[in-house]
Amino acid sequence: MIDALIILFIIFSVYRGREVGFARQAFSAVGFFGGIIAGAWLQQYLVTDSMSQTERWLMALLTTLGCALVFLSLGEYLGVITKRKVKLGRANKLDNALGSGLAITSILFSFWLLAAAINGLPLAKLNEAFDRSRIIATLNRTLPDAPSFISNIANFINPNGFPQVFIGTGPTPRTDIDLPALGDMRPAVEATRDSVVKIEGEGCGGIVDGSGFVAGKGFVATNAHVIAGIKAPY
């Protein structure tokens, strides 16, 4: 599936690259990939742990694509100016021929970065499609590892990184089982009910919570390890 999509993009890019030329595409490509790098760098300041996973996804997408489009527009503008000058000289034919090669390279490079960016996201089918791609596998063997700020995009969106244990909605708890009677424990439960609290805070790359109980004035005890090390619970 991914390989077929890459091939379609390559076929289109050959004709488009020859029409646009090398000079114009070079400026556009530098602007586009420079924008992706800038967007990925900005995510560490714009994507926060307090956001939900959907909010992280949207912020990461808007930041990366927004910067890429802005830098692409700037590169396109400079490329058009340069292309006009090339058309006036004898280098126009060479510029058109090299344009196809650069277009193919840009397409392959884009899919290589995309595969690195989505790796680790909770998108099982999409990750599986990229894993099955022979073209992506060849690029991964040939090229060095993707820059860390690209491959770490998944960590900003899904910082806890828990594997996909269930497919679909997961098991539904049974509701036809009667809870055991409290019996002699009821007085103790009623006496301590108001002292039981829920503790939340930022930790482990996201918002975590756990239960605890008031053990004294200004003191809460808990055995929830995920919140035991939080510096400022709330």
RARANOR-V357772 format. One record per run of one state. SS is the DSSP state (2 for helix, 1 for strand, 0 for the rest). FROM is the first residue (numbers start at 1). TO is the last residue. Records with the same first field share a line. If there is no record, write none. Layout:
SS: FROM-TO, FROM-TO
//
This chain:
0: 1-1, 21-21, 47-52, 88-91, 119-123, 133-133, 143-147, 152-152, 158-182, 204-205, 217-218, 222-224, 229-234
2: 2-20, 22-46, 53-87, 92-118, 124-132, 134-142, 148-151, 153-157, 183-195, 225-228
1: 196-203, 206-216, 219-221
//
